[in-house]
């Protein structure tokens, strides 16, 4: 435990303590590393003994005995290396990589998505969706609209992707939307500094089995605090470890901030700077006043937007998970900060799923199933509205086909939270890359509307009218700008803003100090220092007045969905292989629910026959009339191969025409088939794909069909 106490005392961030039995695994790895080091020492010592015996021309019996001991030690060392390899997870990494490659190869071969501008060797971080990929994406977005926009009567907007600089200056993106970058000092190639350090640490931990347990602990500590390292600290680690440019091995520059937004100019003069939006939310915030009016000046209400966002990633990787142009679906639910209850909260309160509160992360525990209502009642989740949207996000993702056991809601740690946020949770989905944040659900307080109010001068506020006037006591802070200007000159504006931003407690404490002492030290955050405020520089008082209404800035609950990330995780969760009937090959299958499947149904004439093809056309017309996406395949390929081709596209149902009057309907995953009349085929498929009935219902209500050797 001495090692563990030292390890944790170095500041190992709780977000790294997420695996089950983490402490046990640390102890095991430490023990194995120490044992391996001791075994290596024994091998070296015995090797020296063998060489000494040979140099002394000892008897063959003595030399052979020493060699036998040496070989035994080497065998023990090899066994320990395999155990350590398993403990650090490289075998799992190999398996994950092989699985991922199988998924990606299938996706690209079947044109779900491909690298953009492929004939010109592509551009990192840009991808094209092909026909089935477009269909999946369209289905996901259609369900998103149904599940959120229609269910909550949200106000949907569609704002421009090009955004004036002043908007993103107010939101903080111009100054703070950065990653730390380093350059190859000879070629100028750019890299994300934290990615290089992360890759180095992971590679050393997984491949260098000879490093000591102390060095391994240090590397894990670096991985844990990676997000918190300053540019100077990151640069120092890169130099300490001798990290160089990956391809050229050239030295790297010191890390420096790089703004991730694509900059542009609006109009031919170039005098109106703008950016491609990094998120869709700002378009909703700046339209709050009009949306509030459209909603009858009533709260709460929600606005939603689906659109493209752009981030100029330094070195994008991980396929669809980190790209330069992507689709976001964002909701801004505006609510009274004094009443964050939700009328439909009871609908989700009984849901139970994996949650990872910050306390469990800090104590090294793993995510566990918690009832949502319990989490809200205990204050683990800040309020009912935030809890309601967490529940709705859970239902959305699981209905899409995300595995419930590989979905968790992780609460942000204190050092991850924005200073203005009341609470924030990420819906994380486990895939071959690990746990990936796909949805953020945050209570952003009133920060965004206040920021745009201050910058634009337009009050973005809501009103609550009182049935009878109320007498209230109002804090009045009146800076004396003339005196402040004489004292602070160019810094006057920042001092005035800081004084006006004081809350009631701070203001009344200042008033008492000024009356007692005539002056007070006052910290101005924008100056980063204390200034002396004297009695003649500010007047602070409380005034009583009657109010007919309450004017306030609404809080906002924001669920933000990375659609590309959700779709990629859905691809992995839906993918599996199964042996062909002959058993000589593995066939790829996507088990998409009918809700998101790119094609709902295929129609196959069993053999090339004019009568069967005419029946197939009749069924096709019925499917079209029913709004069911489908495809007819009249190629002469065997029916088994046609089934395999559509299974690989994730098509849930196949209608096979083997008679002029009746057909079979095959379900993709069970491969079970039923027989129905030609006239019924389209309505049966529509009923299942619309979710009116299940395949189990169909299976119990229609005659079963045995395929025999049809799929061979």
N, C-alpha and C positions, 0 to 999 in steps of 0.2 A: 504493500500500500504506500510505501515511501515514494515510489515512482509516481503513483497516481496522484498523491497530494501535490507533489512538485509540478506534475503535468498540468493539473487543473489550476494551480495557483498562478501559472504563467499567463492565465487569461484565456484559456481555450474556450472559444465562443460556443454558447449553448446550441446554436443552430447546427453545430457539427456533432452534437450528442444525440443523434436522431435514430440510430439503428437499435433494434432490440438487443438487450444483453450487451450494451456498448462497453461497460466497465469490464465485464468478463472477457470480451474480445481483446481489450487493451492488455489485460493481464496475460492472456494466452500469447499474444504477439510478443510482449516483452520477454516472457519466459522462453519462447522459441528462439528469439534473437540472441539471448544470452547463452542458451544451450548450444546454438549453432556456432557462436564465437568460441566457446570452450571446446567444441568438437573440432573446429578448424585448428585451434592451437594444438590439440592432441594429435591431429593428422600431421601437422608440421613437425612436431616433436618426434613422432614415430618415423616419419620420413628421414629425419636426421639420423635416427638410430640405425635404420636400414643402410644408409650411406656409410655410416661409421663402421658397421660390421663388414660391409663389402670392402672398404678401404683397408681394414685390418685383416682381410682374407680369412674371416671366420668360417667355421664349417658350414656346409650347405644346409645342414639341419637347422642351425641357428638362424641363418639368413632367411630360409623358407618360413620358419616360425614367425620371425619379425615381419616378413611380408604379409603373412596371413593376418596378423594383428592389424597391419596397416590397411589391408583391404577391408577388414571388418569395420574399422573406423571410417573409411571412405563410404562404405555402404550406409552406416548410420548417418553420416553427414548428408548423403543424398536423400535419405528418408526425411530428415529434418527440413531440408530445403523444400521438398514437396509439401510438407505440412505448412511451412511458412508461406509458401506460394499460395496455398489455399486460403490461409488466414488473411493475407493482404488482398485477396480477391482477384488476382490476375486471371485465374481459370474462369471465374464468372465473367470477367471482362471479355475474354475470348469468346465465350458463349453468347454474350450480349451482342458482341460485334458481328458474329456469324448470323444471328437471328436478324439483326438490323439490316445486314447486307441482303439477306433473303427478301425482306420486306421491300427495301428500296429498289432492288433489281426488278421485282415484280411490278411495283408501282410505275417505274420508268418504262419498262417493256410494254405494259398495258396502257401507257400514256395517261396515267392519273396526273402525273406532273413530270416536267423535264426541265433541265437548266435552260434559262432564257438565252437567246442568241447563240444557240448551240453550234451552228455552222461557222460562227466566228470565235469558237472556243469558249463562249459564255462569259458571264460576269458574275463573280462571287456574290452570293446573297440575293440573286434575282432568279425567280422560277416562273415558268408558265404552267397553268393548269390545262391538261388536255380534256377531251370530251368526258370521260368518266369522272375526272377530278372536278370539273366544272359542275357536273350534276350533283356530286356529293356536297360540294360547297353550297350550291343553290338550295339543296334540301335542308342542310344545317341552318342556313340563314332563314329559310321559310319557317322552320320549326321555332327558331329564336323569336321571330316576329309573332308567331302564334302564341308561344309560351309566355312571352313578356309583354310585348306591345299591345296585343289584343286583350290578354288576360287582365292587364292593369290599366287599360284605356290610356296608354301613354301617347304623348304628342311626338310624332316622329318628324325629324328635320333632316335636311340634306344640305350641308354647308360646303363652301369651296375648300379644296385642298391647299391652295395658295393663301397664306395668312400674312397680313401686314406685320412688320416687325414690332410695332407698338403693342399689339395684342400679346405677343409672346414675350415681350419685355415685362409686361404687367404680370403675366403668369409665372415668371421666373425662368422660363426655358432659355432665354438668350444668355443669361448669366450662369445658369447652373446645370444645364442639360449636357453634361460632359462625361467622357471616359478618359482615363490616362493612357497616353500613347507613347511608344518609343519608336525610333527609326534606326534602320541599318545605316551606320555612319558612312558607308561607302556607296551603297546602291540607293539609299533613300527609301527603301521598302518599309512600310509602316506595320506595326503590330500593337495589339492591346497588351499593355504591360502586365496586367493581372493574369491574362491568359497564359503568357509565357511562364510566369512564376508558378501558376497552378499546374501547368503541364510538367514543369521540372520536378516539382514536389511529388506529383502522382507517379511519374516514371521512376524516380528514385525509390519510392516506397514499394512499388510493384516489381521492379526488375533488379534492384540492387539488394540482394539478400544479405550482403555482408555488412550493411550499415548497422551501427550499434542501436540499442533500444533508445538511448538518449538522443541520438541524431534523428531517429524515426519520430520521436515525440516532438522534437523541434519542428520538423517538416509538417507534422499534423497541426501543430500550433499555428504555423504560418498559413496553412490552408484555412484554419478556423477564423483568423482575423483578417483574411485577405481583403474583404470589403471595407474594412475600417482603416487600411493603411493609407497614409498621405503620400503625395508624390515623392517626397524625400525618403520616406521609409521604404517605399516600393523600390526606388532606385538603389537604395543601400543594399537591399536583399538581392537584387539582380546582380550587383557587383560582387557581393559576398560569395554567391554561388557560381560566379563565373558564367552566367547565362549569356549566350550570344545569339545572333540571328539564326533561325532554324536551318535555313538552306545554305547560307554562305559562311556561317560561323564568324562573321564580322562583328566587331564591337557595336554596342547599342548606345544610343543617346540617353540622356537622363529623361525620365518620364515627364510629360507635360500635358495639360488638359486639352482635349479636342472636342469641340461642340459637334454633337451628332446630327444637327439639323442641316438639311440641304438648303443652302442660301440661294436666293434669286432676286430679281428686281421686277417691280410691277410697272409696266409702261416703258416706252422707248427711251426716256431720258436717263433711266438708271438712278434717279434721285429718290425713288420710293422703294426702300428695301423691304424684302419679304422672305418668307421661308415656306418650304413644303411642310405642312403640319406634322408634328411628331405624334399627335393624338387627336381624336375627334372632339374631345370634351369642351375645348375652348369655344367652339362654335355654338354650343348650347348655352354656356355661361353668358356670353355677350348678348344672346337673344333672350335672356331671362325676363326682362321687363315686358316684351311683347308676348312671350309665352304665358306669363302670369295673367296678363290682360285677356288673352285668348281663352284662358281657363276660367274666366269669370272672377278673377282676383281671389281665387280660393287656393288654399293649401290643405293637405299636401297634393302634389302632382309630380309626374315624372315625364321627362323628355328623353328621347332615344335617338341614336344615330348609328347607321352602319356606313362605313366608308374606308377609303384607303388612308393609311398613315405612312410616314417616311422617316427612316432613321439611317443616317450614313454610317453604318457600322464600320469600325476600323478593320476588323478581320473576321467577317461573318463565317460561321461554320454551323454544324449540326442541322444541315438541310433546312426544312421548313420551320425549324424552331427559332432560328435567328437570321432574319432576312432584312433587306433594305427597304422593301415595299411590302406592305401587308394589310390585311383587312382587320379592322377593329369593329366591335359592336359594343357601344357604351350607353349606359343609362345614368342619368342624373336625376335622382329622386329628391325633390325639394320638400323640406319638412320644417315645422316649427321647432326650434332648438329646445323649447321647454316642454314639448310633447312629442316624443319619438315612438309612441305606440303605433300599432298597425292593425286595422280592422280585420285583416285576414290572417293574422299571425297564428291563430288557433289551427289553421289548416296544415301548418308545417311543424307545429310544436312537438308532435309525437314522433317525428322522424329521428332515427338513430343512425349515426354513421361515424366514420373515423374523424376525430378532431385532435388537434395538436396544440393545446394552449401553451402560452409562453412559460408557465410554471413547470410543465412537464419537460419542455425543452431545456430549461435551466437546470433541472435536477437529473438530466440524463435519461429520462424515461422515453418511451416510444409513444406514438399516437395510439389512442384507444377510442372505442366506440362510446359516444356520449349522446344522450337524448338532447335534442336542440333546446327543448323547453327548460331542461335542467341547466344547460349552459347559460341561458338568458337569465333565469331566476337567480342563479348564483353570481351573476355579474361577470362571468367569464366572457360572454358576448355582451357588448356595451348596452344594447337597447333592442327593443322588439323589432323595429324596422330593419336594422342590420341583420338580426336573426332571421327575419322573414326572407330576406333576399339570399342569405346563405342557404336556407332550405330550398328556395326556388332554383338556385343554381345547381344544387345537388340533384334535384329531380330532372332538370334540363340535361345535365351531363349523363346521367344513368339511362335516361330514355334514348339518348343518342346511341348508346352502346358502350359507354365507358364502364369498365369493370369496377364494381362497388368496392372491392377489396384493394384496388390500386388507385383509389381516390381518397384524398384526405384534405381537411381544411386546417391550414397552419396559421396560427396567429403571429403577427409580426412581433419581434422582440423590441424592447424599448429603443435600442440603437438603430433599428430599421425604420421606425415610425417617423413620418414627417412631424415637425414640431406642432403643427396645427391639427393633426389627426386625433380623433377621439378613440378610434379603434380601427384595426385593419386585419383582414384575413385573406389568405391566398388559397384558392382551390388548386391543389397540386395533383398532377397525374403522374404515376410512375410509368416510365417506358425504358427502353434500352439505354437512354442517356441518364437515367436516374429520375429523381422527382422534379418535375417541370411545372413551374408556375404557369397556369393557363387562364385563370380568372382572378382578378383582384376585386375584393369587396371591401370598400373603405367608407368609414364615416369621416368625411373631410372637413367637418365642422363648417364654418362660414367663410373659410379662407378665400376661396376663388371669387365669390361675388364681391367680397370686400376689396380684394386686390383690383378688380376691374372697376369698381365704383371709384376708388381713389385715383386710379390712373385716368379714367375717362371723364370724371366729374359728374357722371350720371348715376343717381342713387338706384342701386339694384336691391330693392327692399320689398317687404310684404307688410300688409296692414291687418290689424285685428281691431275691429270696431267694438266699443264697449256699449252695453245696453244703457248704462248711466255713466256720466263723467266721473273720473277718478282723480283724487288729489294725490300727486306724486312729488317726491323730492328729487330734484335733478342736480347732478354734479355739473358745475360750470368751471372749466379751466380756461382762463383768458391770458395767454402769453402777451407780455408787453413788447411788441416787436422792435420798437425804437431802442429800448434798453438792451435787448438781446442782440440787436445789430451792432451796437457800439461795443458790446463785450466780445462777441464771437465772429463778427464780420462775415466771412464766406461760409462759416459753419452755422450761421443763424437758422437756416431752413431746417437742418437736421435736428437742431436742439428744439425748435418749435414743434416739429413732428413728434419727437420723443415725449415732450411735455403733454401734448394733446392725446397721446396714446396711453397715458397712465390710466390704470383702473382706479376704482374708488378708494380702495385701501391704500394704494401707493400715494394717491393725491392727498388724502387726508393726513397721512404720515408726514408728507412734505409740508403741508400747511402748518402742522403743529411744530415742526422743526424750525420753519421760517419765523413763526411767531416767538419761539423761545430763543433762537440764536441769531436770527437775522440772515442766515445763509445755510445752505445744505449742499453736500456733495451729491451729484446726480449722474448716473451712468447713462451715456448715450451709445446705444449698440452700433449705430451706423458710423460713429466716430471711433468706437472701440476703446473709449476711455471715460473717466469721470470728469465732469465740469462743475464749477461752483455756481449755483443759482442763488441770487440774493432776493430779498423781500420785494424789491421794486421791479423784478423781472417777470413776475407772474402773479395773477390773482386767482385764488381758488375759493369757491364758495358752493353752497347748496341752496337752491331756490325751489320754493314750492309753487306748483302750478297745476291747473286742471287739464287733464287729457281726455279727449273723446275717443282716442284710438291708440293702440300700441303700434309703433313702427319698429320693425326688426329685420335683420338680415337672416334669411333662412339658412339652415344647415343643409348639407347635401350628402346623401348616401349614394355611393358610386360603385356599381358593379361594371367592371371593364373586361371584355372577353377578347382574347387573342384567338381569332377564328382559325388561322393557319396552324397554331399549336394544338388546338383542340382536335382538328382534323388529322394531324399527323399521329397524335396519340390514339385516336380512334382507329386509324389504319393498323397500328401495332396491336391494339387490343382485339381487333377483329381478325387478325391473320393467323392461320394455322395450316398445317400440312397433314395429309392423310394418304395412306397407300392406295395405289390404283387397285382395281379388282384383281388384276393379274399379280399384283404384289411386286412388280418389277420397277416401279418408280414412285416418287412422292409427288402428290398433286397439291398445288397451292389453292387455298380457299380464303375468301374474305367473308366473315359471318356478319355482314352488315344487317342491322334490323331493316325491315321494309321501309321504315320512316326515312332512312338516309341512303338506301341503296341507289346507285346511279341509274340502274335499269330495274324495274320491278318484276319484269316477266319476260321470258323468251318463248317463242312459238316455233316448234320443230315438226315438220312433216317427217314421220319415221323414215320413209324412203322417198326417193324422187318419183312422185306419182301425181298426175294432173289432178285427180280427185282430191287427194290429200292437200295439195297446194291451194286449191280453191277453198277448202275448209279453213286452212290457215289464214287466208285473206279475210274470210268472214269474221273469224275470231279477232284478227288484228283491228278490223273496223270497230268491233264491239269494245275492245280495250281502249282504242283512241277516244271513243265516245264517253267512256267511263273515266277518262283522264289518267290512264295508267301508262307510264312509259314502258315501252317494250321493243323487242327486236325479233324479226323473222329470220331464221337461218334455214335456207333451202339448199345449202351445199350438200354434196354427196358424202360428206364426212360421216363416219359412224356416229351414232347417237351418243355413245359413251364419250367420244372426244368433244362433241358439241356441249355435253353437260360439263365436262372439265373446263372448257374455255369460259363458259358463263359463270361457273363456280369461282373462277379466278378473278372475275369482275365483281363478285359479290351479289349476283342476281339471285333473289330468294326463291323464285318459282319458275318452273319450266312446264309449258303445256306441250305435250307430244301428241300429234295427230296420227293415230294408227287405225282410224276407222272413220267412215263418213258421218256417223251419228254421235259418237262419243269420243272423248279424249282423256288422257291422263294428266294429272297435275302433280309435279314432283316438287318436294320441299328440299332445299339445298343441303341443310346440315344433317338431317336424319336420312335423307335420300328416300324417304317414304313416298309412295304414290297412291293417289286416289283416282277413281274413275267418275267422270261427270258427263252429262249431256253437253253437246256443243253449245247450246243456247245458254247454259248455266256457267260456262267457264269464266267469262269476263266478270260476272257478278261475284263469283266465289273469290277470285283473285282480288277484286276491289275491296270486298269485305275484310279480308285478312290484312291487306296493305294499309287500309284506313284505320285498322285497329278495332273495328266493330266486333270481330270474333278472332279467336286464336287458331293456330294450326291444329291444336288439340281438339277444338270444337269441330273443325272440318273433318279431322281424322275419325271422329266418333259418329259423324253424320252421313258419310259417303262410303260407298264400297271401296275396299282396298284393292290395289293392283300390285301383283308380284311381277317385278321386272325381269326375273329370270336372268338370262345372260345378256340382257339388252345393253348394259354399260360396259361390257368387255371391249 
